[in-house]
Amino acid sequence: MFAAAALQSDSKSGQYAELAEQARGLLHGERDRIANAANFSALVWHALPDINWCGFYFFDGEELVVGPFQGRPACVRIALGRGVCGTAAVRRETQLVEDVDAFDGHIACDSASKSEIVVPLYDGDRLVGVWDVDSPRLARFDADDRAGMEALCAIFLESIA
């Protein structure tokens, strides 16, 4: 049985390196997208401070549909190009939003969310979905979070390849 260890590093980049090692161990040998997404979401939820939602939206060929997550109930469907998640999917680049109220077209699934980071998930040119993390704190996410989340998402994508 896998047991997540508390993050020991004092630096954010070090904590993401530890979390990446845990994610590799947790996802190793399993290829099921839903199983890995559920465990990945739980791992991040319990490891990172100051987040109130983390999870996946998977592309169904037309729009993004909520997948495994941790937190309060979420919006179920998001159109491509709409909100932070839809924007990340279309632009194919991580969206780091310090203040969601300042993001034109933000979709407020949880009014407690103040900042957000969304990493698009692509397998080559094929959109798989997005990884979305919200925080009740303004400007919670920074460049270290971007690099760390992108590295974690690469591990997730590798696990389902």
Secondary structure, DSSP 8 states (H G I E B T S, - for coil): ---------SSHHHHHHHHHHHHHHHHTT---HHHHHHHHHHHHHHHSSS-SEEEEEEE-SSEEEEEEEEES---SEEETTSHHHHHHHHHTS-EEES-GGGSTT---SSTT--EEEEEEEEETTEEEEEEEEEESSTT---HHHHHHHHHHHHHHHHHH-
